[in-house]
Amino acid sequence: MEGRESRAETFRRLLERDPENPMVLCSLGIELFKEENYPEARECFRRAIESKPDYSVAYRMLGRTLYELHQDAEAREVFERGREVAERNRDLQTVREIDVFLRRLRKRLEGP
């Protein structure tokens, strides 16, 4: 694999040309999330939402990242906002996925 650039590095290069591209920001965030680099992923998803406020997938991924960081109150707010955006966009798959994470979050907050 030597000499090959990681997917995250590819997206970083693309951002150099277009630093506020929401698709590239979200794609980089997803790669960072997979690498468990949650703090940097969080910033990518936030920037993607700032650039494209109706980007429901970015809300879902920001919520998931905040969930992994145990920032539960903010995760719930992001999931709820993201659910509203996804409903407006008629993005039913994202609505279902956000609902799953809202249930997980509620269970975690309720405790054992």
DSSP file (Angstrom, degrees, kcal/mol; ACC not computed):
  #  RESIDUE AA STRUCTURE BP1 BP2  ACC     N-H-->O    O-->H-N    N-H-->O    O-->H-N    TCO  KAPPA ALPHA  PHI   PSI    X-CA   Y-CA   Z-CA
    1    1 A M    >         0   0    0      0, 0.0     3,-2.1     0, 0.0     0, 0.0   0.000 360.0 360.0 360.0  -6.0    0.0    0.0    0.0
    2    2 A E  T 3   +     0   0    0      1,-0.3     3,-0.1     3,-0.0     0, 0.0  -0.265 360.0  23.6 -57.2 139.1    3.1    2.2    0.1
    3    3 A G  T 3  S+     0   0    0      1,-0.3     2,-0.4     0, 0.0    -1,-0.3   0.220  96.8 113.9  89.5 -17.3    2.8    5.2   -2.1
    4    4 A R    <   -     0   0    0     -3,-2.1    -1,-0.3     1,-0.0     2,-0.3  -0.726  64.8-129.1 -92.2 139.3   -1.0    5.1   -2.2
    5    5 A E        -     0   0    0     -2,-0.4    -1,-0.0    -3,-0.1    -3,-0.0  -0.613  23.7-114.8 -84.8 141.6   -2.8    8.0   -0.6
    6    6 A S     >  -     0   0    0     -2,-0.3     4,-2.1     1,-0.1     5,-0.1  -0.291  26.5-111.5 -69.0 161.1   -5.6    7.2    2.0
    7    7 A R  H  > S+     0   0    0      1,-0.2     4,-2.2     2,-0.2     5,-0.2   0.896 120.4  55.1 -60.6 -38.9   -9.1    8.1    1.1
    8    8 A A  H  > S+     0   0    0      1,-0.2     4,-2.3     2,-0.2    -1,-0.2   0.919 107.2  49.6 -60.8 -42.4   -9.0   10.8    3.8
    9    9 A E  H  > S+     0   0    0      1,-0.2     4,-2.3     2,-0.2    -1,-0.2   0.881 107.4  54.9 -65.0 -37.1   -5.9   12.3    2.2
   10   10 A T  H  X S+     0   0    0     -4,-2.1     4,-2.0     1,-0.2    -1,-0.2   0.937 110.6  45.1 -59.8 -45.9   -7.7   12.3   -1.2
   11   11 A F  H  X S+     0   0    0     -4,-2.2     4,-2.1     1,-0.2    -2,-0.2   0.864 109.4  55.9 -68.1 -35.1  -10.6   14.3    0.3
   12   12 A R  H  X S+     0   0    0     -4,-2.3     4,-1.2     2,-0.2    -1,-0.2   0.918 107.6  49.4 -60.7 -42.1   -8.2   16.7    2.0
   13   13 A R  H  X S+     0   0    0     -4,-2.3     4,-0.8     1,-0.2     3,-0.5   0.913 109.3  51.6 -62.7 -42.7   -6.5   17.4   -1.3
   14   14 A L  H >X S+     0   0    0     -4,-2.0     4,-1.4     1,-0.2     3,-0.7   0.869 105.4  56.3 -62.4 -35.8  -10.0   18.1   -2.9
   15   15 A L  H 3< S+     0   0    0     -4,-2.1    -1,-0.2     1,-0.2    -2,-0.2   0.796  94.5  66.9 -67.3 -27.2  -10.8   20.5   -0.1
   16   16 A E  H 3< S+     0   0    0     -4,-1.2    -1,-0.2    -3,-0.5    -2,-0.2   0.869 107.4  41.0 -59.9 -34.3   -7.7   22.5   -0.9
   17   17 A R  H << S+     0   0    0     -4,-0.8    -1,-0.2    -3,-0.7    -2,-0.2   0.814 135.8  16.2 -81.5 -32.3   -9.4   23.4   -4.2
   18   18 A D    ><  -     0   0    0     -4,-1.4     3,-1.9     1,-0.1    -1,-0.2  -0.652  69.9-177.7-144.1  79.7  -12.8   24.0   -2.7
   19   19 A P  T 3  S+     0   0    0      0, 0.0    -4,-0.1     0, 0.0    -3,-0.1   0.641  81.8  43.6 -62.3 -18.3  -12.6   24.3    1.1
   20   20 A E  T 3  S+     0   0    0     -5,-0.1     3,-0.1    31,-0.0    -5,-0.1   0.165  73.1 135.4-113.8  19.0  -16.4   24.7    1.7
   21   21 A N    <>  -     0   0    0     -3,-1.9     4,-2.7     1,-0.2     5,-0.2  -0.568  43.8-155.3 -69.0 112.8  -17.6   21.9   -0.6
   22   22 A P  H  > S+     0   0    0      0, 0.0     4,-2.4     0, 0.0     5,-0.2   0.843  89.6  52.8 -63.6 -34.0  -20.2   20.1    1.6
   23   23 A M  H  > S+     0   0    0      2,-0.2     4,-2.4     1,-0.2     5,-0.1   0.925 113.2  43.1 -66.9 -42.9  -20.0   16.8   -0.2
   24   24 A V  H  > S+     0   0    0      2,-0.2     4,-2.8     1,-0.2     5,-0.2   0.904 113.7  51.8 -69.9 -40.9  -16.2   16.7    0.2
   25   25 A L  H  X S+     0   0    0     -4,-2.7     4,-2.6     2,-0.2    -2,-0.2   0.926 112.8  45.4 -59.4 -44.5  -16.4   17.8    3.8
   26   26 A C  H  X S+     0   0    0     -4,-2.4     4,-2.4     2,-0.2    -2,-0.2   0.908 112.5  50.8 -66.6 -41.6  -18.9   15.1    4.6
   27   27 A S  H  X S+     0   0    0     -4,-2.4     4,-2.0     2,-0.2    -2,-0.2   0.912 112.2  46.9 -62.9 -42.5  -16.9   12.5    2.7
   28   28 A L  H  X S+     0   0    0     -4,-2.8     4,-2.7     1,-0.2     5,-0.2   0.926 111.0  52.9 -63.5 -44.0  -13.8   13.4    4.6
   29   29 A G  H  X S+     0   0    0     -4,-2.6     4,-2.6    -5,-0.2    -2,-0.2   0.893 107.4  51.3 -57.7 -41.0  -15.8   13.4    7.8
   30   30 A I  H  X S+     0   0    0     -4,-2.4     4,-2.4     2,-0.2    -1,-0.2   0.913 110.6  48.3 -64.0 -42.7  -17.0    9.8    7.1
   31   31 A E  H  X S+     0   0    0     -4,-2.0     4,-1.5     2,-0.2    -2,-0.2   0.916 113.1  47.5 -64.0 -42.2  -13.4    8.6    6.4
   32   32 A L  H  <>S+     0   0    0     -4,-2.7     5,-2.9     2,-0.2    -2,-0.2   0.884 109.7  53.8 -66.0 -37.9  -12.3   10.3    9.7
   33   33 A F  H ><5S+     0   0    0     -4,-2.6     3,-1.8    -5,-0.2    -2,-0.2   0.926 106.7  51.5 -59.8 -45.5  -15.2    8.7   11.5
   34   34 A K  H 3<5S+     0   0    0     -4,-2.4    -1,-0.2     1,-0.3    -2,-0.2   0.842 109.2  50.5 -60.5 -33.2  -14.2    5.3   10.2
   35   35 A E  T 3<5S-     0   0    0     -4,-1.5    -1,-0.3    -5,-0.2    -2,-0.2   0.421 117.0-118.6 -82.6   1.3  -10.7    6.0   11.5
   36   36 A E  T < 5 +     0   0    0     -3,-1.8     2,-1.4     1,-0.2    -3,-0.2   0.741  69.9 140.9  62.7  26.9  -12.3    6.9   14.9
   37   37 A N     >< +     0   0    0     -5,-2.9     4,-2.2     1,-0.2    -1,-0.2  -0.605  20.8 164.4 -91.7  71.2  -10.9   10.4   14.6
   38   38 A Y  H  >  +     0   0    0     -2,-1.4     4,-2.8     1,-0.2    -1,-0.2   0.859  61.9  56.1 -66.2 -39.9  -14.1   11.8   16.0
   39   39 A P  H  > S+     0   0    0      0, 0.0     4,-1.5     0, 0.0    -1,-0.2   0.934 114.0  40.0 -60.5 -43.7  -12.9   15.3   16.9
   40   40 A E  H  > S+     0   0    0      2,-0.2     4,-1.9     1,-0.2    -2,-0.2   0.883 114.5  53.3 -72.2 -36.7  -11.8   16.1   13.4
   41   41 A A  H  X S+     0   0    0     -4,-2.2     4,-2.5     1,-0.2     5,-0.2   0.921 104.9  56.4 -60.5 -43.2  -14.8   14.3   11.9
   42   42 A R  H  X S+     0   0    0     -4,-2.8     4,-2.4     1,-0.2    -1,-0.2   0.910 106.7  48.9 -55.1 -45.0  -17.1   16.5   14.0
   43   43 A E  H  X S+     0   0    0     -4,-1.5     4,-2.4     1,-0.2    -1,-0.2   0.885 109.6  52.0 -66.0 -38.1  -15.6   19.6   12.6
   44   44 A C  H  X S+     0   0    0     -4,-1.9     4,-2.3     2,-0.2    -2,-0.2   0.933 111.5  46.3 -62.7 -45.3  -16.0   18.4    9.0
   45   45 A F  H  X S+     0   0    0     -4,-2.5     4,-2.2     2,-0.2    -2,-0.2   0.893 111.6  51.7 -65.9 -38.8  -19.6   17.6    9.5
   46   46 A R  H  X S+     0   0    0     -4,-2.4     4,-2.3    -5,-0.2    -1,-0.2   0.933 111.4  47.0 -61.9 -44.7  -20.2   21.0   11.2
   47   47 A R  H  X S+     0   0    0     -4,-2.4     4,-2.2     1,-0.2    -2,-0.2   0.882 109.5  54.2 -64.3 -38.2  -18.6   22.8    8.3
   48   48 A A  H  X S+     0   0    0     -4,-2.3     4,-2.2     1,-0.2    -1,-0.2   0.915 110.5  46.4 -61.7 -42.3  -20.7   20.7    5.8
   49   49 A I  H  < S+     0   0    0     -4,-2.2    -2,-0.2     2,-0.2    -1,-0.2   0.888 110.4  52.5 -68.3 -39.3  -23.9   21.8    7.6
   50   50 A E  H  < S+     0   0    0     -4,-2.3    -1,-0.2     1,-0.2    -2,-0.2   0.900 114.7  43.0 -60.2 -39.5  -22.8   25.4    7.7
   51   51 A S  H  < S+     0   0    0     -4,-2.2    -2,-0.2     1,-0.3    -1,-0.2   0.824 133.2  19.1 -76.3 -32.8  -22.2   25.3    3.9
   52   52 A K    ><  -     0   0    0     -4,-2.2     3,-1.8    -5,-0.2    -1,-0.3  -0.724  67.6-173.4-141.2  85.5  -25.4   23.3    3.1
   53   53 A P  T 3  S+     0   0    0      0, 0.0    -4,-0.1     0, 0.0    -3,-0.1   0.607  84.0  56.2 -61.1 -12.7  -27.9   23.6    6.0
   54   54 A D  T 3  S+     0   0    0      1,-0.0     2,-1.4    -5,-0.0     3,-0.1   0.112  71.2 121.4-104.9  23.1  -30.3   21.1    4.4
   55   55 A Y    X>  -     0   0    0     -3,-1.8     4,-1.4     1,-0.2     3,-0.6  -0.669  38.1-178.4 -88.8  87.4  -27.7   18.3    4.1
   56   56 A S  H 3> S+     0   0    0     -2,-1.4     4,-2.4     1,-0.3    -1,-0.2   0.825  76.5  57.2 -61.8 -35.6  -29.5   15.6    6.2
   57   57 A V  H 3> S+     0   0    0      1,-0.2     4,-2.6     2,-0.2    -1,-0.3   0.892 104.1  53.6 -64.0 -38.0  -26.7   13.0    5.9
   58   58 A A  H <> S+     0   0    0     -3,-0.6     4,-2.5     2,-0.2    -1,-0.2   0.887 108.4  50.2 -64.5 -37.5  -24.2   15.5    7.5
   59   59 A Y  H  X S+     0   0    0     -4,-1.4     4,-2.9     2,-0.2    -2,-0.2   0.942 110.4  49.7 -62.8 -46.8  -26.6   15.9   10.4
   60   60 A R  H  X S+     0   0    0     -4,-2.4     4,-2.3     1,-0.2    -2,-0.2   0.931 114.3  44.3 -58.0 -46.2  -26.9   12.2   10.9
   61   61 A M  H  X S+     0   0    0     -4,-2.6     4,-2.3     2,-0.2    -1,-0.2   0.862 112.1  51.9 -70.8 -35.2  -23.1   11.7   10.8
   62   62 A L  H  X S+     0   0    0     -4,-2.5     4,-2.7    -5,-0.2     5,-0.2   0.930 110.9  49.2 -64.0 -43.3  -22.5   14.7   13.1
   63   63 A G  H  X S+     0   0    0     -4,-2.9     4,-2.3     1,-0.2    -2,-0.2   0.917 111.2  48.9 -60.1 -44.1  -25.0   13.2   15.5
   64   64 A R  H  X S+     0   0    0     -4,-2.3     4,-2.2    -5,-0.2    -1,-0.2   0.890 111.6  50.0 -62.8 -39.5  -23.3    9.8   15.4
   65   65 A T  H  X S+     0   0    0     -4,-2.3     4,-1.7     2,-0.2    -2,-0.2   0.927 111.0  47.8 -66.1 -45.0  -19.9   11.5   15.9
   66   66 A L  H  <>S+     0   0    0     -4,-2.7     5,-2.8     1,-0.2     4,-0.2   0.875 109.5  55.0 -62.7 -36.7  -21.2   13.4   19.0
   67   67 A Y  H ><5S+     0   0    0     -4,-2.3     3,-1.5     1,-0.2    -2,-0.2   0.927 107.7  48.7 -59.8 -46.1  -22.7   10.1   20.2
   68   68 A E  H 3<5S+     0   0    0     -4,-2.2    -1,-0.2     1,-0.3    -2,-0.2   0.825 110.4  51.3 -64.3 -31.2  -19.3    8.4   20.0
   69   69 A L  T 3<5S-     0   0    0     -4,-1.7    -1,-0.3    -5,-0.1    -2,-0.2   0.415 114.0-120.9 -84.2   1.4  -17.8   11.4   21.9
   70   70 A H  T < 5 +     0   0    0     -3,-1.5     2,-1.1    -4,-0.2    -3,-0.2   0.806  68.2 140.7  59.8  32.1  -20.5   11.0   24.6
   71   71 A Q     >< +     0   0    0     -5,-2.8     4,-2.5     1,-0.2    -1,-0.2  -0.599  23.2 165.6 -96.7  69.1  -21.7   14.6   23.9
   72   72 A D  H  >  +     0   0    0     -2,-1.1     4,-2.5     1,-0.2    -1,-0.2   0.834  62.1  51.5 -65.3 -41.1  -25.2   13.3   24.4
   73   73 A A  H  > S+     0   0    0      1,-0.2     4,-2.0     2,-0.2    -1,-0.2   0.937 115.8  42.5 -63.6 -45.0  -27.2   16.5   24.8
   74   74 A E  H  > S+     0   0    0      2,-0.2     4,-2.7     1,-0.2    -2,-0.2   0.888 111.6  55.8 -68.2 -37.5  -25.7   18.0   21.7
   75   75 A A  H  X S+     0   0    0     -4,-2.5     4,-2.9     1,-0.2     5,-0.2   0.929 107.5  49.3 -59.2 -45.1  -26.1   14.7   19.8
   76   76 A R  H  X S+     0   0    0     -4,-2.5     4,-2.6     1,-0.2    -1,-0.2   0.925 111.3  49.0 -61.1 -44.8  -29.8   14.7   20.6
   77   77 A E  H  X S+     0   0    0     -4,-2.0     4,-2.5     2,-0.2     5,-0.2   0.922 113.4  46.6 -60.1 -44.4  -30.2   18.3   19.4
   78   78 A V  H  X S+     0   0    0     -4,-2.7     4,-3.1     2,-0.2     5,-0.2   0.921 112.4  49.8 -65.8 -44.1  -28.4   17.5   16.2
   79   79 A F  H  X S+     0   0    0     -4,-2.9     4,-2.5    -5,-0.2    -1,-0.2   0.919 111.8  48.7 -60.4 -42.7  -30.4   14.3   15.6
   80   80 A E  H  X S+     0   0    0     -4,-2.6     4,-1.8     2,-0.2    -2,-0.2   0.924 114.6  44.2 -65.5 -43.2  -33.6   16.2   16.2
   81   81 A R  H  X S+     0   0    0     -4,-2.5     4,-2.3     1,-0.2    -2,-0.2   0.926 114.4  50.7 -63.5 -43.7  -32.7   19.0   13.8
   82   82 A G  H  X S+     0   0    0     -4,-3.1     4,-2.9     1,-0.2    -2,-0.2   0.860 106.7  54.1 -63.1 -36.2  -31.4   16.4   11.3
   83   83 A R  H  X S+     0   0    0     -4,-2.5     4,-2.5    -5,-0.2    -1,-0.2   0.918 108.7  49.0 -64.0 -43.0  -34.6   14.5   11.4
   84   84 A E  H  X S+     0   0    0     -4,-1.8     4,-2.4     2,-0.2    -2,-0.2   0.924 113.2  47.0 -61.0 -44.7  -36.6   17.6   10.6
   85   85 A V  H  X S+     0   0    0     -4,-2.3     4,-2.2     1,-0.2    -2,-0.2   0.928 112.2  49.9 -62.7 -45.6  -34.3   18.4    7.7
   86   86 A A  H  <>S+     0   0    0     -4,-2.9     5,-3.0     1,-0.2     4,-0.4   0.893 110.2  50.5 -62.9 -39.8  -34.5   14.8    6.4
   87   87 A E  H ><5S+     0   0    0     -4,-2.5     3,-1.2     3,-0.2    -1,-0.2   0.933 110.2  49.5 -63.3 -44.8  -38.3   14.9    6.7
   88   88 A R  H 3<5S+     0   0    0     -4,-2.4    -2,-0.2     1,-0.3    -1,-0.2   0.880 113.7  46.6 -60.1 -36.7  -38.5   18.1    4.7
   89   89 A N  T 3<5S-     0   0    0     -4,-2.2    -1,-0.3    -5,-0.2    -2,-0.2   0.500 110.8-124.5 -81.0  -3.7  -36.1   16.5    2.1
   90   90 A R  T < 5 +     0   0    0     -3,-1.2     2,-1.3    -4,-0.4    -3,-0.2   0.849  57.9 153.3  57.6  36.0  -38.3   13.4    2.1
   91   91 A D     >< +     0   0    0     -5,-3.0     4,-1.9     1,-0.2     3,-0.3  -0.676  13.0 171.1 -93.6  78.3  -35.1   11.4    2.9
   92   92 A L  H  >  +     0   0    0     -2,-1.3     4,-2.5     1,-0.2    -1,-0.2   0.810  69.9  58.4 -66.6 -32.4  -36.9    8.6    4.6
   93   93 A Q  H  > S+     0   0    0      2,-0.2     4,-2.4     1,-0.2    -1,-0.2   0.925 108.2  46.3 -62.6 -43.7  -33.8    6.4    5.0
   94   94 A T  H  > S+     0   0    0     -3,-0.3     4,-2.8     2,-0.2     5,-0.2   0.886 109.7  54.7 -66.9 -37.7  -32.0    9.1    6.9
   95   95 A V  H  X S+     0   0    0     -4,-1.9     4,-2.4     2,-0.2    -2,-0.2   0.943 110.3  46.9 -57.6 -47.7  -35.1    9.6    9.1
   96   96 A R  H  X S+     0   0    0     -4,-2.5     4,-1.9     1,-0.2    -2,-0.2   0.917 112.9  48.5 -61.9 -43.8  -35.1    5.9    9.9
   97   97 A E  H  X S+     0   0    0     -4,-2.4     4,-1.8     1,-0.2    -1,-0.2   0.907 111.4  49.4 -65.2 -41.3  -31.4    5.9   10.7
   98   98 A I  H  X S+     0   0    0     -4,-2.8     4,-2.6     1,-0.2    -1,-0.2   0.906 107.6  55.4 -63.5 -40.3  -31.7    9.0   12.9
   99   99 A D  H  X S+     0   0    0     -4,-2.4     4,-2.1     1,-0.2    -1,-0.2   0.892 105.1  53.2 -58.8 -40.0  -34.6    7.3   14.8
  100  100 A V  H  X S+     0   0    0     -4,-1.9     4,-2.1     1,-0.2    -1,-0.2   0.932 111.9  44.6 -59.8 -46.2  -32.4    4.3   15.5
  101  101 A F  H  X S+     0   0    0     -4,-1.8     4,-2.4     1,-0.2    -2,-0.2   0.844 108.9  55.6 -71.9 -32.1  -29.7    6.5   17.0
  102  102 A L  H  X S+     0   0    0     -4,-2.6     4,-2.5     2,-0.2    -1,-0.2   0.904 109.0  48.8 -63.3 -39.6  -32.2    8.6   19.0
  103  103 A R  H  X S+     0   0    0     -4,-2.1     4,-2.5     2,-0.2    -2,-0.2   0.924 111.5  48.8 -64.1 -44.1  -33.5    5.3   20.6
  104  104 A R  H  X S+     0   0    0     -4,-2.1     4,-2.4     1,-0.2    -2,-0.2   0.903 111.8  49.9 -61.1 -40.8  -29.9    4.3   21.4
  105  105 A L  H  X S+     0   0    0     -4,-2.4     4,-2.5     2,-0.2    -2,-0.2   0.923 109.9  49.8 -65.2 -44.7  -29.2    7.7   22.9
  106  106 A R  H  X S+     0   0    0     -4,-2.5     4,-2.2     1,-0.2    -2,-0.2   0.921 111.2  49.7 -59.7 -43.9  -32.4    7.5   25.0
  107  107 A K  H  X S+     0   0    0     -4,-2.5     4,-1.5     1,-0.2    -1,-0.2   0.912 111.5  48.5 -62.0 -42.0  -31.4    4.0   26.3
  108  108 A R  H  < S+     0   0    0     -4,-2.4    -1,-0.2     1,-0.2    -2,-0.2   0.903 112.3  48.3 -65.7 -39.6  -27.9    5.2   27.2
  109  109 A L  H  < S+     0   0    0     -4,-2.5    -1,-0.2     1,-0.2    -2,-0.2   0.831 110.3  51.8 -70.0 -31.8  -29.3    8.3   29.0
  110  110 A E  H  < S-     0   0    0     -4,-2.2    -1,-0.2    -5,-0.2    -2,-0.2   0.781 102.3-152.7 -74.4 -26.3  -31.8    6.1   30.9
  111  111 A G     <        0   0    0     -4,-1.5    -1,-0.1     1,-0.2    -2,-0.1  -0.112 360.0 360.0  80.0 179.5  -29.0    3.8   32.0
  112  112 A P              0   0    0      0, 0.0    -1,-0.2     0, 0.0    -4,-0.1   0.479 360.0 360.0 -69.9 360.0  -29.2    0.1   32.9
